[in-house]
């Protein structure tokens, strides 16, 4: 989303830089430690497409529309932020259908870097991701903890842990594969360009390695292109295009 607790963590850091590095809710696919400021809103549209493959060949397509809002004025707290969001999602191809329950709720509480104890204390966030309404199909109901640290003013590394509904997050054999670590690295190359990768463990559709780059068309409009590779080799890789607009 647009400038997107039952959780444990093993945290390690390599690098980082401020909320302009990624969408408020996510890096590419996994949650970030960013939140929107109070009164700010973000609209995002994302597509995932396996390109040139039919459903019979393992092809699938997804489009997601999302909005997010910041709830805490920066003047009230320079240390933490709260964000809520709502997604509308449509699948076709071999992905599970959400047609009769296409809405997903998200929420996040985050502490900014240096908010606790000392200046180099990492940013941390806890949140809820993809709380859906159709039991066994869309209620992934993921809870997560993530942390990040900034180095060299432009490079950020993060790590965290997620846990979700084992009836939705399943592997190719239908067995629960609903929790595990996640890591990310993102780099603000300059005022216009940004690059990142992120990874989440597991062989459900949430277990992916994503590599991508973003470009600011304007300070409040950003486009991201990413290549999505699934840990489960039976799910074909996809191209993701994301458009993010701040208001």
NUDO-208895 format. One record per residue (C-alpha): z, y, x; residue in one letter; residue number from 1. Coordinates in nm, 3 decimals. Each point is the difference from the previous one (the first is absolute). Layout:
# NUDO-208895
<site><zz>Z</zz><yy>Y</yy><xx>X</xx><r>A</r><k>NUM</k></site>
...
***
This chain:
# NUDO-208895
<site><zz>0.000</zz><yy>0.000</yy><xx>0.000</xx><r>X</r><k>1</k></site>
<site><zz>-0.059</zz><yy>0.320</yy><xx>0.125</xx><r>X</r><k>2</k></site>
<site><zz>0.108</zz><yy>0.382</yy><xx>0.384</xx><r>X</r><k>3</k></site>
<site><zz>0.286</zz><yy>-0.840</yy><xx>-0.358</xx><r>X</r><k>4</k></site>
<site><zz>1.581</zz><yy>-0.982</yy><xx>-0.133</xx><r>X</r><k>5</k></site>
<site><zz>-0.084</zz><yy>-0.330</yy><xx>0.098</xx><r>X</r><k>6</k></site>
<site><zz>-0.129</zz><yy>0.083</yy><xx>0.341</xx><r>X</r><k>7</k></site>
<site><zz>0.077</zz><yy>-0.074</yy><xx>0.360</xx><r>X</r><k>8</k></site>
<site><zz>-0.151</zz><yy>0.127</yy><xx>0.320</xx><r>X</r><k>9</k></site>
<site><zz>-0.083</zz><yy>-0.062</yy><xx>0.355</xx><r>X</r><k>10</k></site>
<site><zz>-0.107</zz><yy>0.338</yy><xx>0.129</xx><r>X</r><k>11</k></site>
<site><zz>-0.191</zz><yy>0.079</yy><xx>0.315</xx><r>X</r><k>12</k></site>
<site><zz>-0.179</zz><yy>0.320</yy><xx>0.093</xx><r>X</r><k>13</k></site>
<site><zz>-0.284</zz><yy>0.100</yy><xx>0.223</xx><r>X</r><k>14</k></site>
<site><zz>-0.104</zz><yy>0.356</yy><xx>-0.123</xx><r>X</r><k>15</k></site>
<site><zz>-0.058</zz><yy>0.291</yy><xx>-0.294</xx><r>X</r><k>16</k></site>
<site><zz>-0.037</zz><yy>0.355</yy><xx>-0.175</xx><r>X</r><k>17</k></site>
<site><zz>0.099</zz><yy>0.157</yy><xx>-0.335</xx><r>X</r><k>18</k></site>
<site><zz>-0.120</zz><yy>-0.037</yy><xx>-0.354</xx><r>X</r><k>19</k></site>
<site><zz>-0.355</zz><yy>0.109</yy><xx>0.073</xx><r>X</r><k>20</k></site>
<site><zz>-0.062</zz><yy>-0.332</yy><xx>0.174</xx><r>X</r><k>21</k></site>
<site><zz>-0.033</zz><yy>-0.212</yy><xx>-0.309</xx><r>X</r><k>22</k></site>
<site><zz>0.003</zz><yy>0.004</yy><xx>-0.374</xx><r>X</r><k>23</k></site>
<site><zz>0.351</zz><yy>0.056</yy><xx>-0.134</xx><r>X</r><k>24</k></site>
<site><zz>0.031</zz><yy>-0.352</yy><xx>-0.133</xx><r>X</r><k>25</k></site>
<site><zz>-0.189</zz><yy>-0.208</yy><xx>0.252</xx><r>X</r><k>26</k></site>
<site><zz>-0.163</zz><yy>-0.019</yy><xx>0.338</xx><r>X</r><k>27</k></site>
<site><zz>-0.313</zz><yy>-0.189</yy><xx>-0.109</xx><r>X</r><k>28</k></site>
<site><zz>0.151</zz><yy>-0.274</yy><xx>-0.213</xx><r>X</r><k>29</k></site>
<site><zz>0.370</zz><yy>-0.028</yy><xx>0.088</xx><r>X</r><k>30</k></site>
<site><zz>0.262</zz><yy>0.263</yy><xx>-0.095</xx><r>X</r><k>31</k></site>
<site><zz>0.068</zz><yy>0.285</yy><xx>0.241</xx><r>X</r><k>32</k></site>
<site><zz>0.311</zz><yy>0.212</yy><xx>0.044</xx><r>X</r><k>33</k></site>
<site><zz>-0.176</zz><yy>0.310</yy><xx>-0.142</xx><r>X</r><k>34</k></site>
<site><zz>0.080</zz><yy>0.165</yy><xx>-0.332</xx><r>X</r><k>35</k></site>
<site><zz>-0.152</zz><yy>0.296</yy><xx>-0.182</xx><r>X</r><k>36</k></site>
<site><zz>0.194</zz><yy>0.324</yy><xx>-0.019</xx><r>X</r><k>37</k></site>
<site><zz>0.157</zz><yy>0.114</yy><xx>-0.326</xx><r>X</r><k>38</k></site>
<site><zz>-0.258</zz><yy>0.102</yy><xx>-0.258</xx><r>X</r><k>39</k></site>
<site><zz>-0.290</zz><yy>-0.134</yy><xx>0.205</xx><r>X</r><k>40</k></site>
<site><zz>-0.230</zz><yy>-0.253</yy><xx>-0.161</xx><r>X</r><k>41</k></site>
<site><zz>-0.265</zz><yy>-0.226</yy><xx>0.141</xx><r>X</r><k>42</k></site>
<site><zz>-0.291</zz><yy>-0.175</yy><xx>-0.168</xx><r>X</r><k>43</k></site>
<site><zz>-0.167</zz><yy>-0.289</yy><xx>0.177</xx><r>X</r><k>44</k></site>
<site><zz>-0.289</zz><yy>-0.229</yy><xx>-0.074</xx><r>X</r><k>45</k></site>
<site><zz>-0.059</zz><yy>-0.318</yy><xx>0.198</xx><r>X</r><k>46</k></site>
<site><zz>-0.265</zz><yy>-0.266</yy><xx>-0.010</xx><r>X</r><k>47</k></site>
<site><zz>-0.004</zz><yy>-0.343</yy><xx>0.163</xx><r>X</r><k>48</k></site>
<site><zz>-0.328</zz><yy>-0.187</yy><xx>0.017</xx><r>X</r><k>49</k></site>
<site><zz>-0.100</zz><yy>-0.319</yy><xx>0.177</xx><r>X</r><k>50</k></site>
<site><zz>-0.358</zz><yy>0.130</yy><xx>0.028</xx><r>X</r><k>51</k></site>
<site><zz>-0.296</zz><yy>-0.228</yy><xx>-0.062</xx><r>X</r><k>52</k></site>
<site><zz>0.210</zz><yy>-0.292</yy><xx>-0.135</xx><r>X</r><k>53</k></site>
<site><zz>0.034</zz><yy>-0.129</yy><xx>-0.355</xx><r>X</r><k>54</k></site>
<site><zz>0.317</zz><yy>-0.136</yy><xx>-0.156</xx><r>X</r><k>55</k></site>
<site><zz>-0.131</zz><yy>-0.354</yy><xx>0.059</xx><r>X</r><k>56</k></site>
<site><zz>-0.019</zz><yy>0.079</yy><xx>0.373</xx><r>X</r><k>57</k></site>
<site><zz>0.353</zz><yy>0.138</yy><xx>0.011</xx><r>X</r><k>58</k></site>
<site><zz>-0.110</zz><yy>0.356</yy><xx>-0.069</xx><r>X</r><k>59</k></site>
<site><zz>0.214</zz><yy>0.238</yy><xx>-0.199</xx><r>X</r><k>60</k></site>
<site><zz>0.036</zz><yy>0.369</yy><xx>-0.080</xx><r>X</r><k>61</k></site>
<site><zz>0.291</zz><yy>0.226</yy><xx>-0.085</xx><r>X</r><k>62</k></site>
<site><zz>0.034</zz><yy>0.364</yy><xx>-0.096</xx><r>X</r><k>63</k></site>
<site><zz>0.332</zz><yy>0.181</yy><xx>-0.015</xx><r>X</r><k>64</k></site>
<site><zz>0.087</zz><yy>0.347</yy><xx>-0.132</xx><r>X</r><k>65</k></site>
<site><zz>0.341</zz><yy>0.136</yy><xx>0.091</xx><r>X</r><k>66</k></site>
<site><zz>0.220</zz><yy>0.305</yy><xx>-0.033</xx><r>X</r><k>67</k></site>
<site><zz>0.321</zz><yy>0.081</yy><xx>0.185</xx><r>X</r><k>68</k></site>
<site><zz>0.258</zz><yy>0.280</yy><xx>-0.026</xx><r>X</r><k>69</k></site>
<site><zz>0.262</zz><yy>0.136</yy><xx>0.237</xx><r>X</r><k>70</k></site>
<site><zz>0.344</zz><yy>0.050</yy><xx>-0.154</xx><r>X</r><k>71</k></site>
<site><zz>0.220</zz><yy>0.167</yy><xx>0.264</xx><r>X</r><k>72</k></site>
<site><zz>-0.048</zz><yy>0.366</yy><xx>0.103</xx><r>X</r><k>73</k></site>
<site><zz>-0.025</zz><yy>0.039</yy><xx>0.378</xx><r>X</r><k>74</k></site>
<site><zz>0.224</zz><yy>0.305</yy><xx>-0.034</xx><r>X</r><k>75</k></site>
<site><zz>0.270</zz><yy>-0.225</yy><xx>-0.146</xx><r>X</r><k>76</k></site>
<site><zz>-0.025</zz><yy>-0.272</yy><xx>0.261</xx><r>X</r><k>77</k></site>
<site><zz>-0.191</zz><yy>-0.002</yy><xx>0.326</xx><r>X</r><k>78</k></site>
<site><zz>0.133</zz><yy>-0.349</yy><xx>0.060</xx><r>X</r><k>79</k></site>
<site><zz>-0.131</zz><yy>-0.216</yy><xx>-0.283</xx><r>X</r><k>80</k></site>
<site><zz>-0.264</zz><yy>-0.032</yy><xx>-0.268</xx><r>X</r><k>81</k></site>
<site><zz>-0.055</zz><yy>-0.187</yy><xx>-0.325</xx><r>X</r><k>82</k></site>
<site><zz>-0.340</zz><yy>-0.094</yy><xx>-0.140</xx><r>X</r><k>83</k></site>
<site><zz>-0.116</zz><yy>-0.180</yy><xx>-0.313</xx><r>X</r><k>84</k></site>
<site><zz>-0.349</zz><yy>-0.123</yy><xx>-0.084</xx><r>X</r><k>85</k></site>
<site><zz>-0.213</zz><yy>-0.171</yy><xx>-0.259</xx><r>X</r><k>86</k></site>
<site><zz>-0.318</zz><yy>-0.204</yy><xx>0.062</xx><r>X</r><k>87</k></site>
<site><zz>-0.274</zz><yy>-0.115</yy><xx>-0.234</xx><r>X</r><k>88</k></site>
<site><zz>-0.179</zz><yy>-0.303</yy><xx>0.142</xx><r>X</r><k>89</k></site>
<site><zz>-0.308</zz><yy>-0.195</yy><xx>-0.101</xx><r>X</r><k>90</k></site>
<site><zz>-0.108</zz><yy>-0.328</yy><xx>0.158</xx><r>X</r><k>91</k></site>
<site><zz>-0.312</zz><yy>-0.206</yy><xx>-0.034</xx><r>X</r><k>92</k></site>
<site><zz>-0.153</zz><yy>-0.287</yy><xx>0.192</xx><r>X</r><k>93</k></site>
<site><zz>0.243</zz><yy>-0.270</yy><xx>0.114</xx><r>X</r><k>94</k></site>
<site><zz>0.310</zz><yy>0.223</yy><xx>0.010</xx><r>X</r><k>95</k></site>
<site><zz>0.264</zz><yy>-0.048</yy><xx>-0.272</xx><r>X</r><k>96</k></site>
<site><zz>-0.065</zz><yy>0.205</yy><xx>-0.310</xx><r>X</r><k>97</k></site>
<site><zz>0.223</zz><yy>0.291</yy><xx>-0.096</xx><r>X</r><k>98</k></site>
<site><zz>-0.215</zz><yy>0.113</yy><xx>-0.291</xx><r>X</r><k>99</k></site>
<site><zz>0.273</zz><yy>-0.035</yy><xx>-0.261</xx><r>X</r><k>100</k></site>
<site><zz>0.274</zz><yy>0.147</yy><xx>0.222</xx><r>X</r><k>101</k></site>
<site><zz>-0.165</zz><yy>0.235</yy><xx>0.251</xx><r>X</r><k>102</k></site>
<site><zz>0.291</zz><yy>0.238</yy><xx>0.076</xx><r>X</r><k>103</k></site>
<site><zz>0.224</zz><yy>-0.028</yy><xx>0.306</xx><r>X</r><k>104</k></site>
<site><zz>0.310</zz><yy>0.205</yy><xx>0.085</xx><r>X</r><k>105</k></site>
<site><zz>0.110</zz><yy>0.104</yy><xx>0.350</xx><r>X</r><k>106</k></site>
<site><zz>0.305</zz><yy>0.187</yy><xx>0.131</xx><r>X</r><k>107</k></site>
<site><zz>0.133</zz><yy>0.093</yy><xx>0.343</xx><r>X</r><k>108</k></site>
<site><zz>0.302</zz><yy>0.160</yy><xx>0.167</xx><r>X</r><k>109</k></site>
<site><zz>-0.051</zz><yy>0.108</yy><xx>0.362</xx><r>X</r><k>110</k></site>
<site><zz>0.203</zz><yy>0.160</yy><xx>0.277</xx><r>X</r><k>111</k></site>
<site><zz>-0.199</zz><yy>0.215</yy><xx>0.240</xx><r>X</r><k>112</k></site>
<site><zz>0.003</zz><yy>-0.047</yy><xx>0.376</xx><r>X</r><k>113</k></site>
<site><zz>0.316</zz><yy>0.135</yy><xx>0.159</xx><r>X</r><k>114</k></site>
<site><zz>0.183</zz><yy>0.020</yy><xx>-0.335</xx><r>X</r><k>115</k></site>
<site><zz>0.287</zz><yy>-0.222</yy><xx>0.121</xx><r>X</r><k>116</k></site>
<site><zz>0.212</zz><yy>-0.003</yy><xx>0.314</xx><r>X</r><k>117</k></site>
<site><zz>-0.248</zz><yy>0.140</yy><xx>0.255</xx><r>X</r><k>118</k></site>
<site><zz>-0.341</zz><yy>0.169</yy><xx>0.027</xx><r>X</r><k>119</k></site>
<site><zz>-0.190</zz><yy>-0.316</yy><xx>0.088</xx><r>X</r><k>120</k></site>
<site><zz>0.143</zz><yy>-0.211</yy><xx>-0.280</xx><r>X</r><k>121</k></site>
<site><zz>-0.300</zz><yy>-0.159</yy><xx>-0.178</xx><r>X</r><k>122</k></site>
<site><zz>-0.122</zz><yy>0.085</yy><xx>-0.346</xx><r>X</r><k>123</k></site>
<site><zz>0.096</zz><yy>-0.271</yy><xx>-0.250</xx><r>X</r><k>124</k></site>
<site><zz>-0.105</zz><yy>-0.076</yy><xx>-0.355</xx><r>X</r><k>125</k></site>
<site><zz>0.092</zz><yy>-0.244</yy><xx>-0.275</xx><r>X</r><k>126</k></site>
<site><zz>-0.216</zz><yy>-0.045</yy><xx>-0.305</xx><r>X</r><k>127</k></site>
<site><zz>-0.151</zz><yy>-0.193</yy><xx>-0.286</xx><r>X</r><k>128</k></site>
<site><zz>-0.369</zz><yy>-0.088</yy><xx>0.002</xx><r>X</r><k>129</k></site>
<site><zz>-0.232</zz><yy>-0.133</yy><xx>-0.272</xx><r>X</r><k>130</k></site>
<site><zz>0.246</zz><yy>-0.051</yy><xx>-0.283</xx><r>X</r><k>131</k></site>
<site><zz>-0.238</zz><yy>-0.141</yy><xx>-0.262</xx><r>X</r><k>132</k></site>
<site><zz>0.033</zz><yy>-0.099</yy><xx>-0.362</xx><r>X</r><k>133</k></site>
<site><zz>-0.165</zz><yy>-0.343</yy><xx>-0.030</xx><r>X</r><k>134</k></site>
<site><zz>0.234</zz><yy>-0.282</yy><xx>0.098</xx><r>X</r><k>135</k></site>
<site><zz>-0.145</zz><yy>-0.234</yy><xx>0.259</xx><r>X</r><k>136</k></site>
<site><zz>-0.313</zz><yy>0.214</yy><xx>0.046</xx><r>X</r><k>137</k></site>
<site><zz>0.069</zz><yy>0.367</yy><xx>0.077</xx><r>X</r><k>138</k></site>
<site><zz>0.378</zz><yy>0.013</yy><xx>0.053</xx><r>X</r><k>139</k></site>
<site><zz>-0.013</zz><yy>-0.027</yy><xx>0.380</xx><r>X</r><k>140</k></site>
<site><zz>0.321</zz><yy>0.210</yy><xx>-0.007</xx><r>X</r><k>141</k></site>
<site><zz>0.023</zz><yy>0.056</yy><xx>0.374</xx><r>X</r><k>142</k></site>
<site><zz>0.306</zz><yy>0.155</yy><xx>0.161</xx><r>X</r><k>143</k></site>
<site><zz>-0.029</zz><yy>0.121</yy><xx>0.359</xx><r>X</r><k>144</k></site>
<site><zz>0.170</zz><yy>0.167</yy><xx>0.291</xx><r>X</r><k>145</k></site>
<site><zz>-0.203</zz><yy>0.172</yy><xx>0.271</xx><r>X</r><k>146</k></site>
<site><zz>0.068</zz><yy>0.226</yy><xx>0.298</xx><r>X</r><k>147</k></site>
<site><zz>-0.216</zz><yy>0.205</yy><xx>0.233</xx><r>X</r><k>148</k></site>
<site><zz>0.027</zz><yy>0.205</yy><xx>0.318</xx><r>X</r><k>149</k></site>
<site><zz>-0.222</zz><yy>0.273</yy><xx>0.143</xx><r>X</r><k>150</k></site>
<site><zz>-0.110</zz><yy>0.030</yy><xx>0.360</xx><r>X</r><k>151</k></site>
<site><zz>-0.218</zz><yy>0.254</yy><xx>0.179</xx><r>X</r><k>152</k></site>
<site><zz>-0.020</zz><yy>0.208</yy><xx>-0.323</xx><r>X</r><k>153</k></site>
<site><zz>-0.298</zz><yy>-0.196</yy><xx>-0.128</xx><r>X</r><k>154</k></site>
<site><zz>0.072</zz><yy>-0.372</yy><xx>0.011</xx><r>X</r><k>155</k></site>
<site><zz>0.231</zz><yy>-0.186</yy><xx>-0.236</xx><r>X</r><k>156</k></site>
<site><zz>0.113</zz><yy>-0.361</yy><xx>-0.012</xx><r>X</r><k>157</k></site>
<site><zz>0.181</zz><yy>-0.167</yy><xx>-0.285</xx><r>X</r><k>158</k></site>
<site><zz>0.148</zz><yy>-0.334</yy><xx>-0.098</xx><r>X</r><k>159</k></site>
<site><zz>0.168</zz><yy>-0.137</yy><xx>-0.307</xx><r>X</r><k>160</k></site>
<site><zz>0.056</zz><yy>-0.288</yy><xx>-0.237</xx><r>X</r><k>161</k></site>
<site><zz>-0.106</zz><yy>-0.070</yy><xx>-0.358</xx><r>X</r><k>162</k></site>
<site><zz>0.100</zz><yy>-0.247</yy><xx>-0.270</xx><r>X</r><k>163</k></site>
<site><zz>-0.171</zz><yy>-0.054</yy><xx>-0.336</xx><r>X</r><k>164</k></site>
<site><zz>-0.043</zz><yy>-0.230</yy><xx>-0.298</xx><r>X</r><k>165</k></site>
<site><zz>-0.073</zz><yy>-0.354</yy><xx>0.118</xx><r>X</r><k>166</k></site>
<site><zz>-0.195</zz><yy>-0.086</yy><xx>-0.315</xx><r>X</r><k>167</k></site>
<site><zz>-0.257</zz><yy>0.274</yy><xx>0.076</xx><r>X</r><k>168</k></site>
<site><zz>0.002</zz><yy>0.010</yy><xx>0.380</xx><r>X</r><k>169</k></site>
<site><zz>-0.128</zz><yy>-0.350</yy><xx>0.069</xx><r>X</r><k>170</k></site>
<site><zz>-0.215</zz><yy>-0.167</yy><xx>0.264</xx><r>X</r><k>171</k></site>
<site><zz>-0.326</zz><yy>-0.191</yy><xx>-0.052</xx><r>X</r><k>172</k></site>
<site><zz>0.197</zz><yy>-0.303</yy><xx>-0.120</xx><r>X</r><k>173</k></site>
<site><zz>0.192</zz><yy>0.195</yy><xx>-0.262</xx><r>X</r><k>174</k></site>
<site><zz>0.324</zz><yy>-0.011</yy><xx>0.199</xx><r>X</r><k>175</k></site>
<site><zz>0.223</zz><yy>0.307</yy><xx>0.027</xx><r>X</r><k>176</k></site>
<site><zz>-0.074</zz><yy>0.210</yy><xx>0.308</xx><r>X</r><k>177</k></site>
<site><zz>0.177</zz><yy>0.315</yy><xx>-0.106</xx><r>X</r><k>178</k></site>
<site><zz>0.185</zz><yy>0.154</yy><xx>0.293</xx><r>X</r><k>179</k></site>
<site><zz>-0.035</zz><yy>0.087</yy><xx>0.365</xx><r>X</r><k>180</k></site>
<site><zz>-0.037</zz><yy>0.271</yy><xx>0.263</xx><r>X</r><k>181</k></site>
<site><zz>-0.254</zz><yy>0.282</yy><xx>0.008</xx><r>X</r><k>182</k></site>
<site><zz>-0.104</zz><yy>0.232</yy><xx>0.284</xx><r>X</r><k>183</k></site>
<site><zz>-0.221</zz><yy>0.305</yy><xx>0.046</xx><r>X</r><k>184</k></site>
<site><zz>-0.137</zz><yy>0.246</yy><xx>0.252</xx><r>X</r><k>185</k></site>
<site><zz>-0.170</zz><yy>0.328</yy><xx>-0.091</xx><r>X</r><k>186</k></site>
<site><zz>-0.140</zz><yy>0.279</yy><xx>0.214</xx><r>X</r><k>187</k></site>
<site><zz>-0.085</zz><yy>0.358</yy><xx>-0.094</xx><r>X</r><k>188</k></site>
<site><zz>-0.300</zz><yy>0.045</yy><xx>0.229</xx><r>X</r><k>189</k></site>
<site><zz>-0.044</zz><yy>0.370</yy><xx>-0.087</xx><r>X</r><k>190</k></site>
<site><zz>0.025</zz><yy>0.226</yy><xx>-0.307</xx><r>X</r><k>191</k></site>
<site><zz>-0.291</zz><yy>-0.181</yy><xx>-0.166</xx><r>X</r><k>192</k></site>
<site><zz>0.012</zz><yy>-0.362</yy><xx>0.116</xx><r>X</r><k>193</k></site>
<site><zz>0.265</zz><yy>-0.269</yy><xx>-0.037</xx><r>X</r><k>194</k></site>
<site><zz>-0.005</zz><yy>-0.372</yy><xx>0.087</xx><r>X</r><k>195</k></site>
<site><zz>0.232</zz><yy>-0.290</yy><xx>-0.081</xx><r>X</r><k>196</k></site>
<site><zz>0.062</zz><yy>-0.368</yy><xx>-0.037</xx><r>X</r><k>197</k></site>
<site><zz>0.264</zz><yy>-0.182</yy><xx>-0.200</xx><r>X</r><k>198</k></site>
<site><zz>0.092</zz><yy>-0.362</yy><xx>-0.060</xx><r>X</r><k>199</k></site>
<site><zz>0.214</zz><yy>-0.187</yy><xx>-0.253</xx><r>X</r><k>200</k></site>
<site><zz>0.087</zz><yy>-0.368</yy><xx>0.043</xx><r>X</r><k>201</k></site>
<site><zz>-0.060</zz><yy>-0.271</yy><xx>-0.257</xx><r>X</r><k>202</k></site>
<site><zz>-0.300</zz><yy>-0.175</yy><xx>-0.154</xx><r>X</r><k>203</k></site>
<site><zz>0.010</zz><yy>0.167</yy><xx>-0.341</xx><r>X</r><k>204</k></site>
<site><zz>-0.237</zz><yy>0.288</yy><xx>-0.076</xx><r>X</r><k>205</k></site>
<site><zz>0.259</zz><yy>0.235</yy><xx>0.147</xx><r>X</r><k>206</k></site>
<site><zz>-0.023</zz><yy>-0.167</yy><xx>0.342</xx><r>X</r><k>207</k></site>
<site><zz>-0.267</zz><yy>0.201</yy><xx>0.181</xx><r>X</r><k>208</k></site>
<site><zz>-0.102</zz><yy>0.159</yy><xx>0.328</xx><r>X</r><k>209</k></site>
<site><zz>-0.163</zz><yy>0.340</yy><xx>-0.062</xx><r>X</r><k>210</k></site>
<site><zz>-0.184</zz><yy>0.221</yy><xx>0.249</xx><r>X</r><k>211</k></site>
<site><zz>-0.132</zz><yy>0.340</yy><xx>-0.103</xx><r>X</r><k>212</k></site>
<site><zz>-0.058</zz><yy>0.370</yy><xx>0.058</xx><r>X</r><k>213</k></site>
<site><zz>0.043</zz><yy>0.312</yy><xx>-0.211</xx><r>X</r><k>214</k></site>
<site><zz>-0.167</zz><yy>0.339</yy><xx>-0.009</xx><r>X</r><k>215</k></site>
<site><zz>0.127</zz><yy>0.322</yy><xx>-0.161</xx><r>X</r><k>216</k></site>
<site><zz>-0.284</zz><yy>0.155</yy><xx>-0.197</xx><r>X</r><k>217</k></site>
<site><zz>0.248</zz><yy>0.283</yy><xx>-0.069</xx><r>X</r><k>218</k></site>
<site><zz>0.374</zz><yy>0.029</yy><xx>0.069</xx><r>X</r><k>219</k></site>
<site><zz>0.067</zz><yy>-0.138</yy><xx>-0.349</xx><r>X</r><k>220</k></site>
<site><zz>-0.281</zz><yy>-0.259</yy><xx>-0.019</xx><r>X</r><k>221</k></site>
<site><zz>-0.019</zz><yy>-0.307</yy><xx>0.221</xx><r>X</r><k>222</k></site>
<site><zz>-0.227</zz><yy>-0.305</yy><xx>0.005</xx><r>X</r><k>223</k></site>
<site><zz>0.092</zz><yy>-0.330</yy><xx>0.167</xx><r>X</r><k>224</k></site>
<site><zz>-0.224</zz><yy>-0.297</yy><xx>0.079</xx><r>X</r><k>225</k></site>
<site><zz>0.160</zz><yy>-0.329</yy><xx>0.102</xx><r>X</r><k>226</k></site>
<site><zz>-0.093</zz><yy>-0.362</yy><xx>0.065</xx><r>X</r><k>227</k></site>
<site><zz>0.240</zz><yy>-0.239</yy><xx>-0.174</xx><r>X</r><k>228</k></site>
<site><zz>0.053</zz><yy>-0.350</yy><xx>0.144</xx><r>X</r><k>229</k></site>
<site><zz>0.218</zz><yy>-0.248</yy><xx>-0.188</xx><r>X</r><k>230</k></site>
<site><zz>0.240</zz><yy>-0.238</yy><xx>0.172</xx><r>X</r><k>231</k></site>
<site><zz>-0.124</zz><yy>-0.257</yy><xx>-0.251</xx><r>X</r><k>232</k></site>
<site><zz>-0.350</zz><yy>-0.084</yy><xx>0.126</xx><r>X</r><k>233</k></site>
<site><zz>-0.106</zz><yy>-0.115</yy><xx>-0.348</xx><r>X</r><k>234</k></site>
<site><zz>0.005</zz><yy>0.365</yy><xx>-0.113</xx><r>X</r><k>235</k></site>
<site><zz>-0.302</zz><yy>0.181</yy><xx>0.139</xx><r>X</r><k>236</k></site>
<site><zz>0.040</zz><yy>0.325</yy><xx>0.200</xx><r>X</r><k>237</k></site>
<site><zz>-0.063</zz><yy>0.323</yy><xx>-0.189</xx><r>X</r><k>238</k></site>
<site><zz>-0.103</zz><yy>0.357</yy><xx>0.065</xx><r>X</r><k>239</k></site>
<site><zz>0.245</zz><yy>0.257</yy><xx>-0.139</xx><r>X</r><k>240</k></site>
<site><zz>-0.086</zz><yy>0.363</yy><xx>-0.073</xx><r>X</r><k>241</k></site>
<site><zz>0.286</zz><yy>0.234</yy><xx>-0.098</xx><r>X</r><k>242</k></site>
<site><zz>-0.020</zz><yy>0.357</yy><xx>-0.125</xx><r>X</r><k>243</k></site>
<site><zz>0.322</zz><yy>0.205</yy><xx>0.002</xx><r>X</r><k>244</k></site>
<site><zz>0.045</zz><yy>0.341</yy><xx>-0.163</xx><r>X</r><k>245</k></site>
<site><zz>0.316</zz><yy>0.213</yy><xx>0.013</xx><r>X</r><k>246</k></site>
<site><zz>0.101</zz><yy>0.254</yy><xx>-0.262</xx><r>X</r><k>247</k></site>
***
